[in-house]
């Protein structure tokens, strides 16, 4: 049995949850608040961050830490359905885009918007900084433009198939959408892509997430926006 330690509005935890559900993997889950540095999380991951997956299949206890390692582990241990394209070049493009969202998008958008509107309230760090919010929104538009350009010639971000690239992008954007921060109507190709993604059965769990004191945007769980 697998056991996932996660925080609901963590985009990296969301990636793992989506992969687990796409592959119909049975697992238990424990919600943890990493900023409180709970002992059970620190025991598994001294860095004190989510996600963490434990797996005792075959009588061996394995601990897999952080999203990239976990999703690759799941690709190898539960290969069907495959969430990477078939050819080396296509797999490289999918991995490039995963890296884009996990590093560039996270550093240029989440570090501003999620920090100000989500991390500060739940950790009691004060009011959002208006300039940081403006900067994050401007950075987000640049990333949405890049996604719209990709989707003009592709059904998915990395090509015709639904891949880990789509999962990474959707995990990050879904957190911002929870907060009502995604300008969907300005980027129709991205809006239509996300609408298809959030209609997938594996997305249902994310759409049910709710944080006390921080309700989701009105359209968050609406499959038709």
C-alpha positions as CSV (number, residue, x, y, z in Angstrom):
1,X,0.0,0.0,0.0
2,X,1.2,3.5,-0.8
3,X,0.9,6.4,1.6
4,X,1.1,10.0,0.5
5,X,1.9,12.9,2.8
6,X,0.7,16.1,1.2
7,X,-0.7,19.6,1.5
8,X,-3.8,20.3,-0.6
9,X,-2.7,23.6,-2.2
10,X,0.9,22.5,-2.8
11,X,1.3,22.2,-6.6
12,X,3.9,19.5,-6.2
13,X,1.6,17.4,-4.0
14,X,-1.1,17.9,-6.6
15,X,1.1,16.5,-9.4
16,X,1.6,13.3,-7.4
17,X,-2.1,13.0,-6.6
18,X,-3.0,13.4,-10.2
19,X,-0.5,10.8,-11.3
20,X,-1.7,8.3,-8.6
21,X,-5.3,8.8,-9.7
22,X,-4.6,8.7,-13.4
23,X,-2.9,5.3,-12.8
24,X,-5.7,4.1,-10.4
25,X,-3.2,3.4,-7.7
26,X,-4.7,2.7,-4.3
27,X,-3.2,4.8,-1.5
28,X,-3.8,6.3,1.8
29,X,-3.1,10.0,2.4
30,X,-2.2,12.2,5.3
31,X,-2.6,16.0,5.2
32,X,0.4,17.7,6.8
33,X,1.2,21.4,7.2
34,X,4.9,21.6,6.4
35,X,5.5,25.0,8.0
36,X,4.7,23.5,11.3
37,X,7.5,20.9,10.8
38,X,5.5,17.9,12.1
39,X,7.6,15.1,13.4
40,X,6.1,12.4,11.1
41,X,7.0,14.4,8.1
42,X,10.5,15.3,9.3
43,X,11.1,11.6,10.1
44,X,10.5,10.7,6.5
45,X,12.0,13.8,4.9
46,X,14.4,15.9,7.0
47,X,13.9,18.8,4.5
48,X,10.4,19.0,5.9
49,X,8.6,19.5,2.6
50,X,5.8,17.7,0.7
51,X,5.1,15.5,-1.1
52,X,6.4,12.3,0.4
53,X,5.3,8.8,-0.7
54,X,5.9,5.6,1.2
55,X,5.5,2.2,-0.4
56,X,5.6,-1.2,1.3
57,X,4.8,-3.3,-1.7
58,X,6.7,-6.6,-1.8
59,X,7.4,-6.4,1.9
60,X,10.0,-3.6,1.5
61,X,9.5,-0.2,3.0
62,X,10.4,2.6,0.5
63,X,10.3,6.3,1.0
64,X,10.3,8.5,-2.1
65,X,10.7,12.2,-1.6
66,X,9.6,15.2,-3.8
67,X,7.4,15.3,-6.9
68,X,9.9,14.6,-9.7
69,X,11.3,11.5,-8.0
70,X,7.8,10.3,-7.1
71,X,6.2,10.6,-10.5
72,X,9.2,9.0,-12.2
73,X,9.0,6.2,-9.6
74,X,5.3,5.7,-10.3
75,X,6.0,5.6,-14.1
76,X,8.4,2.8,-13.5
77,X,6.4,0.8,-10.9
78,X,2.9,1.4,-12.5
79,X,3.7,1.8,-16.2
80,X,0.1,1.8,-17.4
81,X,-1.2,4.2,-18.4
82,X,2.1,5.7,-19.5
83,X,2.2,9.4,-18.9
84,X,5.3,10.1,-21.0
85,X,5.3,10.0,-24.9
86,X,6.8,7.1,-26.8
87,X,9.9,8.6,-28.5
88,X,13.0,10.0,-26.9
89,X,12.6,13.5,-28.4
90,X,8.9,13.6,-27.3
91,X,9.8,12.4,-23.8
92,X,12.5,15.1,-23.6
93,X,10.0,17.8,-24.6
94,X,7.6,16.6,-21.9
95,X,10.3,16.6,-19.3
96,X,11.5,20.0,-20.4
97,X,8.0,21.4,-19.8
98,X,7.7,19.8,-16.4
99,X,11.0,21.5,-15.5
100,X,9.7,24.7,-16.9
101,X,6.7,24.7,-14.6
102,X,8.5,23.3,-11.5
103,X,11.3,25.8,-11.7
104,X,10.6,28.8,-13.9
105,X,6.8,29.1,-13.3
106,X,7.2,28.3,-9.6
107,X,9.9,30.9,-9.2
108,X,8.3,33.6,-11.3
109,X,4.6,33.2,-10.4
110,X,4.0,31.0,-7.4
111,X,6.7,32.7,-5.4
112,X,4.7,35.9,-5.7
113,X,1.0,35.0,-5.9
114,X,0.8,31.8,-3.9
115,X,3.2,33.2,-1.3
116,X,1.2,36.4,-0.9
117,X,-2.4,35.1,-1.1
118,X,-2.0,31.6,0.3
119,X,1.2,31.0,2.3
120,X,1.0,34.3,4.2
121,X,-2.6,33.8,5.4
122,X,-2.2,30.2,6.5
123,X,1.1,30.9,8.3
124,X,0.0,34.2,9.8
125,X,2.7,36.2,8.0
126,X,0.7,39.4,7.4
127,X,-1.2,41.0,4.5
128,X,-0.3,40.5,0.9
129,X,2.2,42.9,-0.6
130,X,0.6,44.8,-3.5
131,X,3.7,45.2,-5.6
132,X,4.5,41.5,-5.3
133,X,0.9,40.7,-6.4
134,X,1.3,43.0,-9.5
135,X,4.7,41.4,-10.4
136,X,3.3,37.8,-10.0
137,X,0.3,38.6,-12.2
138,X,2.5,40.1,-14.9
139,X,4.8,37.1,-14.9
140,X,1.7,34.8,-15.1
141,X,0.6,36.5,-18.3
142,X,3.9,35.8,-19.9
143,X,3.6,32.1,-19.0
144,X,0.1,32.0,-20.3
145,X,1.2,33.5,-23.6
146,X,3.8,30.7,-23.9
147,X,1.2,28.0,-23.2
148,X,-1.2,29.6,-25.7
149,X,1.5,29.5,-28.3
150,X,2.2,25.8,-27.7
151,X,-1.5,24.9,-27.7
152,X,-2.0,26.5,-31.1
153,X,-0.4,23.5,-32.7
154,X,-0.8,20.8,-30.0
155,X,-3.7,19.1,-28.3
156,X,-1.5,18.7,-25.2
157,X,1.4,20.9,-24.0
158,X,4.0,18.4,-25.1
159,X,2.2,17.0,-28.1
160,X,-1.0,15.0,-29.0
161,X,-1.1,13.0,-25.8
162,X,-1.9,13.8,-22.2
163,X,1.5,13.7,-20.4
164,X,3.3,14.7,-17.2
165,X,3.8,18.1,-18.8
166,X,0.0,18.7,-18.8
167,X,-0.2,17.3,-15.2
168,X,2.6,19.7,-14.0
169,X,1.0,22.7,-15.6
170,X,-2.5,21.9,-14.4
171,X,-1.2,21.3,-10.9
172,X,0.4,24.7,-10.7
173,X,-2.5,26.6,-12.4
174,X,-5.1,24.9,-10.4
175,X,-3.7,26.4,-7.2
176,X,-3.9,29.8,-8.7
177,X,-7.4,29.1,-10.0
178,X,-8.5,28.2,-6.5
179,X,-7.5,31.8,-5.6
180,X,-9.2,33.3,-8.7
181,X,-5.9,34.5,-10.1
182,X,-5.9,33.0,-13.6
183,X,-7.0,35.4,-16.4
184,X,-8.6,32.6,-18.5
185,X,-10.6,34.8,-20.8
186,X,-7.5,36.5,-22.1
187,X,-6.0,33.2,-23.2
188,X,-8.7,31.1,-24.9
189,X,-6.4,28.2,-26.0
190,X,-5.2,27.7,-22.4
191,X,-8.8,28.0,-21.1
192,X,-10.1,25.3,-23.4
193,X,-7.1,23.0,-22.6
194,X,-7.6,23.4,-18.8
195,X,-11.3,22.7,-19.2
196,X,-10.5,19.4,-20.8
197,X,-8.0,18.6,-18.1
198,X,-10.2,19.3,-15.2
199,X,-13.0,17.1,-16.7
200,X,-10.7,14.1,-16.3
201,X,-11.8,11.8,-13.5
202,X,-8.4,12.1,-11.8
203,X,-9.0,15.8,-11.3
204,X,-12.1,15.4,-9.1
205,X,-10.2,15.1,-5.8
206,X,-8.5,18.4,-6.5
207,X,-11.7,20.2,-7.2
208,X,-13.1,19.0,-3.8
209,X,-10.2,20.6,-1.9
210,X,-11.2,23.4,0.5
211,X,-9.0,25.3,3.0
212,X,-10.6,26.8,6.2
213,X,-10.9,30.5,5.9
214,X,-9.8,30.5,2.2
215,X,-12.7,29.5,0.0
216,X,-12.2,28.6,-3.7
217,X,-13.1,30.9,-6.5
218,X,-16.7,30.7,-7.6
219,X,-15.8,28.8,-10.8
220,X,-13.1,26.6,-9.4
221,X,-15.1,23.3,-9.4
222,X,-17.3,24.3,-12.4
223,X,-16.3,22.0,-15.3
224,X,-17.8,24.5,-17.7
225,X,-16.2,27.5,-16.1
